[in-house]
Amino acid sequence: MARNQFPSFGGGNMQQLMRQAQKMQEQLARTQEELDQKEYEASAGGGVVTCRINGKKELLSLTIKPEAVDPDDVEMLQDLIIAAVNEAIHTGEKEREETLGRMAPAGMGGLL
């Protein structure tokens, strides 16, 4: 019986494959760190509520213009804040998916 039934997985080829995998893993970790540090901004209500988040989905700032504050309609202000924060999160997630998807080997985009 042959000693190595799968010659493409032998010796040097396997080591090269492992080095490539390690390099890809390091690049992926760097890219994820870069994405975590990015900031995304979104607004709602024509810009009366603006928020900034980072790639970790942490709220960094929230700006509310005075004209958005109506003591008789606090619910609207709450809705505007939620809309702005959700839009910023959506923007960040979309960029993360696109960036990491480009790094995946062909046919494996959904794994990252």
N, C-alpha and C positions, 0 to 999 in steps of 0.2 A: 504494500500500500504506500502511496506517495506520502512523503513527510509533510509537505505543505499543500493541502488541497486547494487553498485559495491564495495563489501567488500574488495577487494584487494587494493583499493585506499583510504581506510579509515584510520583515525587517525595515529597510529604509523607507518604504512607502508608508508604513504605519507611523513611523516617527515623523515623517513629513506631514502626514495628515493630522497628527496630534499637535504639531507646531502651528499649523494653520488654524486649527480649532482654538488653540490658546490665544493666538493673535486676534482672531475674530472676537473671542470673549473679552479680551482687553479693550478692543476698539468699541465693543458694545457698552462696556462699563463706562468708558470715557464719554461716549455719546449720551448715555443716560444721565451722567453727572451734568453735562452741559445743558441738557433739556431741563433738569431739575432747577438749574440756576436761571433759566430764561424767565422773563416776565411778560405777562399778557395783560392787556387792558381792554375793557369793554364798558359800554355805557348803555343807559336806558332812558326812556322818556325824553328823547331829543338831547341827551347830554346832561340832564339835570342830576343824574346819579351816575358816577363813574367809579369803577373799582379796578384794582391791580392785584393780580395773583402771581405766584411763581409756579414753576413746573411741578412742584410738590402739592399744588392745589391749596397753598396757604394764602389767605387773604393778607395782602401787604398794605393796602390803603383803600379807603372808601371816602369819596368826596360827594357831598350832597349840597347842591346849590340852594340858597335860601328860598327860591320860588317853588321848590319841591316840597317844602314843609308847610303843610296845611293841617292845623290842629284838628280840623273837622274831618279830615280824610287821611288818617294815619295808615289805613289799609293800603291806599294807593302807593304811599312811600315804601311800605314794606314790599309790595309787589315789584316796584322798580328796583329795589336793592336785590331781591332774589333774581330778577331777570338779568341784571348786570353781572352778578356773580356767576350765574349759570352760563352766560355767554362767554365769559372769560375762561371758565373751566372747559367749555366745549372747544374753544379755540386752541387751548393748550393741548388737550387730548388729541385733537385732529392733527396738530403738528407732530406730536409724539408718535402717533400711529404711522404717519407718512414717513417720518425720518427713520424710524426703526424698521419699517417695512422695506425701505430701500436697501437696508443692510442685510436682509435675510437672503439666503441662497434661493435661487429660482425655485418656485413652487412651495416655499416654506414661509411665505410672508405672514401667515396667520399664527405662526408659533411664537413670535416676539411680542 
